[in-house]
């Protein structure tokens, strides 16, 4: 099933009306796939990956495909979570709004969220959901080099973990000077990883290891569409270090942390010097 954009724009409350309350579920997970892009013009490089979600089924159950552009997400957030809209609008980067919208979508509707650069292999969803125990209502993907990815998540509707993720967004909002770290620490994968680490009912969460997430169940196309020059430099340094030197994960993470801290120190020193000169 494919829900049209026009129906949502004309009636943004459509998806939370009575006619949408009874999505098919499998093991407590609504059979919905959410994907987002800034407008309807999805880059051609991701068409093949997107198609794998639009035709995907779970066993014999049809999965409803919901595509959200920025305008639709803004209407959804304003109408459904008005208490958060001021924070939503104040984020300096579009990707932060996209990040938080996926958490709210999964909390409100449940289902599967996937970035457009991820293709779903045949029977992957069946295998993952069949691995869920009776107490598990969240599926998170472990990523390389460490932590949890927010590129692909699965959730039961109104699951307390997604409520926990949402509840920390306002207090997490701050400026870390470097755009990459501002995004990752306030709404992105590092933020989600920390929420996962501190969630006190781990038995509710199924973690899919990176060997399954990165290779066996899904195909990853080139992504990172939001990355600025800072993220590209950091990734270049990391990949060169990984390819040239045999070092532990600890050393690689220490290197990135040191680079981040050193940059902050320099920026703060420059600000203090400017204030001193102006004074």
C-alpha positions, 0 to 999 in steps of 0.5 A: 500500500502506498499513501499519496502525498496529496492526501497527507498535505490536504489532511495532515491528520489523516495518518492518526485518524481512526482509519489508520489505527489498525495497521497489520502487525507482526510480533507487535511491529506495525507493518509500515516502512517510513522513508524521508527526503527533502522533496519528492525528487529522490536522487536516482542513485537511490531508486533501486534501494527505495524500490526494495522497500516499496515492494517488500512484504513480511511473509505474506503480509503487505507492508504499507510504504509511507514517504515523507518530505520536509513539508509533510514532516513539518505538518506532522510534527506541528499537528501531532507534537506541538510541544516540540515544534519550537525546538524542531524549528530552531535546529540549525541543520536540516538533518537534525530535523530529519533525525528527530522526525524519524524518532517521532514517527516510530513513536507515533506509528511504529514500524520500520524506518530506513534511510534511502541509501539502504536496500532490504534483501529478500526475507530480511525483515522476516528473519529479524522479526522472527528473532524478536522475543515476546518482551522485545519491541525495538530493533537497533542496528550495531554499526562500524566502528562502534555504537548504534545507527539511526539509519535503520530502526524498527519499533512497536507503536508507542514503545517506551524506548522511543519515548525515552529517546524523544524525552531527552532531545530538548535537553541535548540540544546545544552547539558543539562548534563543529557541525558534525559533532553538533548533529551526532551528539544532539540528534544523530547516532551518538545521541541514540547510542547513549540513549540505548546505553542508559536505557534500563530495560535492555531486555526490550531491545534486540540488537542486530550485529554489524555483520548482519546489518552491514552485509547479510540483511541489507545493502548499503549504497553511498550515503552521507548526503548531509555531511559537510567538509568537517565530517568528510575530513574526519572520515578521511582521517579515520579511513586512512588510519584504519587502512595504513595502521593496524590499531585497536578500536580504542585508539581510533576512537581516542584519536577522534575524541582528541581531535574534537577536544583539541578543536574545541580548545582552539576555538575557545582560546580564539574567543577569549583572545577576541574578548580580551582585545575588545575589552 
